[in-house]
């Protein structure tokens, strides 16, 4: 095996650059709204660099987004406890984890081809959908992303009941800001302050080992609001959705949280 073949891949190796013919605001369909939201940002003083835009989309716009996400044009991945959906680049589809007895969790027995079944699959995600163009343009109009530069990647998380997501910072190959749009029910997000910036992932176990100061802040993300993470909120605070926070602050039945990212133009900055 060559040295190049054995070289550990970076997250950015699994993402493709935007095609030269990528869409821009001038190519947006005329039937999509282009009026930016009038909501003003609310600074969350407890987490430096965190801002919240209440009512970033209106009820009709929320319905249109949900209609698209639940249409046959979209496919949810189901290898995690929650349903997720990706747009832009590629993602890793993880197999069911095996117990110490060689039996797959969630009641599925291990197949005869256990070795190959345990290998993750690299899946090509569909491109950022045209149905999001008006939303991305609104973010740009608010100054959240540089003019003429829309985020290239998106992950949609579907939470029901007491489902959550472990504490983490987004991979440091992604630039700032990280923005998240909450749809349907309100959701509570807990932020943990770190001693120093740490981009360790949940799956590798490094996120759980990141050194914390012991300080945490709970923030309610109202339905149709946009949360924006910059500076310390982006790099030095982990965020998570935990069962206890949900139960204490909200009566979550169903929430869809859609996060948008962009890579560093020079990816060396994020490594």
C-alpha positions as CSV (number, residue, x, y, z in Angstrom):
1,X,0.0,0.0,0.0
2,X,1.4,3.4,-1.0
3,X,2.1,6.1,1.6
4,X,-0.6,8.3,-0.1
5,X,-3.2,5.5,0.3
6,X,-2.4,5.1,4.0
7,X,-2.5,8.8,4.7
8,X,-5.3,9.7,7.1
9,X,-8.0,11.7,5.3
10,X,-9.2,15.0,6.6
11,X,-12.9,15.9,6.8
12,X,-12.3,18.3,3.9
13,X,-11.2,15.4,1.7
14,X,-14.8,14.3,1.7
15,X,-16.2,17.6,0.4
16,X,-16.2,18.9,-3.1
17,X,-15.7,22.5,-4.1
18,X,-18.7,24.4,-5.3
19,X,-19.0,24.0,-9.1
20,X,-18.0,27.0,-11.2
21,X,-21.5,27.3,-12.4
22,X,-23.0,27.5,-8.9
23,X,-26.2,29.5,-8.5
24,X,-26.2,33.1,-7.2
25,X,-28.8,35.5,-6.1
26,X,-29.5,36.8,-9.6
27,X,-30.6,33.3,-10.7
28,X,-33.2,32.9,-7.9
29,X,-36.7,31.9,-9.2
30,X,-39.1,34.8,-9.2
31,X,-41.7,33.0,-7.1
32,X,-39.4,32.9,-4.0
33,X,-39.5,35.7,-1.6
34,X,-36.4,37.9,-1.5
35,X,-37.5,40.3,1.3
36,X,-35.1,40.0,4.3
37,X,-36.6,39.3,7.7
38,X,-37.2,42.5,9.7
39,X,-36.3,40.7,13.0
40,X,-33.3,42.2,14.9
41,X,-30.6,40.0,16.5
42,X,-30.7,39.4,20.2
43,X,-27.2,39.1,21.7
44,X,-27.0,36.3,24.2
45,X,-24.7,37.9,26.8
46,X,-24.0,34.6,28.6
47,X,-22.2,33.2,25.5
48,X,-19.9,35.7,23.8
49,X,-20.4,35.7,20.0
50,X,-23.9,34.1,20.2
51,X,-26.8,35.9,18.5
52,X,-30.4,34.9,18.1
53,X,-32.8,36.2,15.4
54,X,-36.4,35.7,16.5
55,X,-38.9,35.1,13.6
56,X,-36.2,34.9,11.0
57,X,-38.8,33.2,8.8
58,X,-42.5,33.7,8.9
59,X,-45.1,30.9,9.3
60,X,-45.8,30.5,5.6
61,X,-42.1,30.3,4.9
62,X,-41.7,27.7,7.6
63,X,-44.5,25.6,6.0
64,X,-42.8,25.8,2.6
65,X,-39.5,24.6,4.0
66,X,-41.1,21.8,5.9
67,X,-43.1,20.8,2.8
68,X,-39.9,20.5,0.8
69,X,-38.0,18.6,3.5
70,X,-40.8,16.1,3.7
71,X,-41.2,15.7,0.0
72,X,-39.9,12.9,-2.2
73,X,-37.1,15.2,-3.3
74,X,-35.4,14.7,0.1
75,X,-34.0,11.5,1.8
76,X,-33.4,11.1,5.5
77,X,-30.6,9.0,6.8
78,X,-31.6,6.7,9.6
79,X,-28.3,5.2,11.0
80,X,-28.4,7.6,14.0
81,X,-30.9,7.8,16.8
82,X,-32.3,10.9,15.1
83,X,-33.1,11.4,11.5
84,X,-30.7,13.6,9.6
85,X,-30.4,15.0,6.0
86,X,-27.3,16.4,4.2
87,X,-26.9,18.8,1.4
88,X,-23.6,19.6,-0.2
89,X,-20.4,17.6,-0.4
90,X,-20.3,14.0,1.0
91,X,-21.0,12.4,4.4
92,X,-20.2,9.3,6.2
93,X,-22.9,6.7,6.7
94,X,-22.1,4.7,9.8
95,X,-23.1,1.0,10.2
96,X,-25.0,-0.3,13.3
97,X,-22.6,-0.6,16.2
98,X,-21.8,-4.1,17.4
99,X,-22.0,-5.2,21.0
100,X,-19.2,-7.3,22.7
101,X,-21.1,-10.4,21.7
102,X,-21.0,-9.5,18.0
103,X,-24.7,-8.6,17.8
104,X,-25.8,-5.4,16.3
105,X,-27.6,-3.1,18.6
106,X,-31.3,-2.1,18.1
107,X,-32.2,-5.8,17.8
108,X,-30.5,-6.6,14.6
109,X,-28.3,-9.7,14.5
110,X,-24.9,-9.5,12.8
111,X,-24.7,-10.7,9.3
112,X,-22.2,-13.3,8.0
113,X,-20.3,-10.5,6.3
114,X,-19.7,-8.7,9.6
115,X,-16.3,-7.2,8.6
116,X,-17.6,-5.4,5.5
117,X,-20.8,-4.5,7.2
118,X,-18.9,-2.6,9.9
119,X,-17.2,-0.3,7.4
120,X,-18.6,3.2,7.0
121,X,-19.9,4.3,3.6
122,X,-19.0,7.6,2.0
123,X,-22.2,8.9,0.5
124,X,-22.5,11.7,-2.0
125,X,-25.0,14.3,-0.7
126,X,-27.3,16.2,-3.1
127,X,-26.3,19.8,-3.8
128,X,-27.7,22.7,-1.8
129,X,-31.3,22.8,-3.0
130,X,-32.6,25.7,-5.0
131,X,-35.5,25.8,-2.5
132,X,-33.1,27.3,0.0
133,X,-31.8,30.1,-2.2
134,X,-34.1,32.8,-0.8
135,X,-33.1,31.7,2.8
136,X,-29.4,31.8,2.0
137,X,-29.8,35.2,0.4
138,X,-31.6,36.5,3.5
139,X,-28.7,35.4,5.6
140,X,-26.3,37.3,3.3
141,X,-28.6,40.4,3.3
142,X,-28.3,40.3,7.1
143,X,-24.5,40.3,6.9
144,X,-24.2,36.8,8.3
145,X,-22.1,35.6,5.4
146,X,-19.9,37.7,3.0
147,X,-21.7,39.2,0.1
148,X,-21.8,36.9,-2.9
149,X,-20.8,33.9,-0.8
150,X,-23.5,31.5,0.4
151,X,-22.8,28.6,2.7
152,X,-22.1,25.4,0.7
153,X,-23.1,22.7,3.3
154,X,-26.2,22.0,5.3
155,X,-27.3,19.3,7.8
156,X,-30.9,18.9,8.9
157,X,-31.6,17.2,12.3
158,X,-35.0,15.9,13.2
159,X,-35.7,15.7,16.9
160,X,-38.8,14.1,18.5
161,X,-39.6,13.4,22.1
162,X,-36.4,13.3,24.2
163,X,-33.9,12.8,21.3
164,X,-30.9,15.1,21.5
165,X,-27.3,15.5,20.3
166,X,-24.1,15.3,22.3
167,X,-22.0,18.3,23.2
168,X,-19.6,19.3,20.4
169,X,-18.2,22.2,18.4
170,X,-18.5,22.0,14.6
171,X,-15.4,20.6,12.9
172,X,-12.7,23.2,12.6
173,X,-12.5,22.7,8.9
174,X,-15.7,24.8,8.7
175,X,-15.4,28.6,9.0
176,X,-17.7,30.9,11.0
177,X,-20.4,31.6,11.5
178,X,-22.3,28.4,12.2
179,X,-26.1,29.2,11.8
180,X,-29.1,27.1,12.8
181,X,-32.7,27.5,11.9
182,X,-35.3,26.0,14.3
183,X,-38.6,24.9,12.9
184,X,-41.8,23.5,14.5
185,X,-41.5,23.4,18.3
186,X,-39.1,25.5,20.3
187,X,-35.9,23.8,21.4
188,X,-33.5,24.3,24.3
189,X,-29.7,24.2,23.5
190,X,-27.1,24.0,26.2
191,X,-23.7,25.7,25.7
192,X,-20.5,24.6,27.6
193,X,-17.5,26.9,27.9
194,X,-14.2,25.3,27.1
195,X,-10.8,26.2,28.6
196,X,-9.5,26.5,25.1
197,X,-10.9,26.0,21.6
198,X,-11.3,22.3,20.8
199,X,-12.6,20.8,17.6
200,X,-12.7,17.1,18.8
201,X,-15.5,15.1,17.3
202,X,-18.2,13.2,19.2
203,X,-17.6,9.9,17.3
204,X,-13.9,9.9,18.0
205,X,-14.6,10.5,21.7
206,X,-12.5,13.7,21.7
207,X,-15.4,16.0,22.2
208,X,-16.2,14.4,25.6
209,X,-12.6,14.8,26.7
210,X,-12.4,18.5,25.9
211,X,-11.6,20.5,29.0
212,X,-14.4,22.6,30.3
213,X,-14.5,25.5,32.7
214,X,-17.6,24.2,34.4
215,X,-19.7,27.1,33.1
216,X,-22.8,26.3,31.0
217,X,-25.7,28.4,29.6
218,X,-29.1,27.2,28.5
219,X,-30.6,29.1,25.5
220,X,-34.2,28.7,24.2
221,X,-34.3,28.6,20.4
222,X,-37.9,29.6,19.6
223,X,-39.7,28.2,16.6
224,X,-38.6,30.0,13.3
225,X,-35.6,31.6,15.0
226,X,-32.0,31.6,13.7
227,X,-29.1,31.1,16.1
228,X,-25.7,32.4,14.9
229,X,-22.4,31.3,16.4
230,X,-19.4,33.5,15.9
231,X,-16.0,33.9,17.7
232,X,-16.0,32.3,21.2
233,X,-19.5,30.8,20.6
234,X,-18.2,29.1,17.5
235,X,-14.8,28.0,18.7
236,X,-14.7,27.9,22.5
237,X,-18.2,26.8,23.5
238,X,-19.6,23.3,22.8
239,X,-23.4,23.1,22.2
240,X,-25.8,20.2,22.7
241,X,-29.4,19.3,23.1
242,X,-30.0,17.2,26.2
243,X,-33.1,15.5,27.6
244,X,-33.0,17.4,30.9
245,X,-32.9,20.8,29.2
246,X,-35.7,19.9,26.9
247,X,-37.9,18.7,29.7
248,X,-37.3,21.7,31.9
249,X,-37.8,24.5,29.4
250,X,-39.9,23.2,26.5
251,X,-42.6,20.6,25.7
252,X,-40.8,19.4,22.5
253,X,-42.9,17.1,20.3
254,X,-41.1,17.7,17.0
255,X,-38.3,20.1,16.1
256,X,-36.3,20.3,12.9
257,X,-32.9,22.1,13.3
258,X,-31.2,23.1,10.1
259,X,-27.5,24.1,10.3
260,X,-25.5,25.8,7.5
261,X,-21.7,26.0,7.1
262,X,-19.0,27.1,4.8
263,X,-15.4,25.8,4.5
264,X,-12.5,28.1,5.0
265,X,-11.5,29.5,1.6
266,X,-8.0,28.4,2.6
267,X,-8.7,25.2,4.5
268,X,-5.3,25.3,6.3
269,X,-6.9,28.0,8.6
270,X,-9.3,25.5,10.0
271,X,-6.9,22.7,10.7
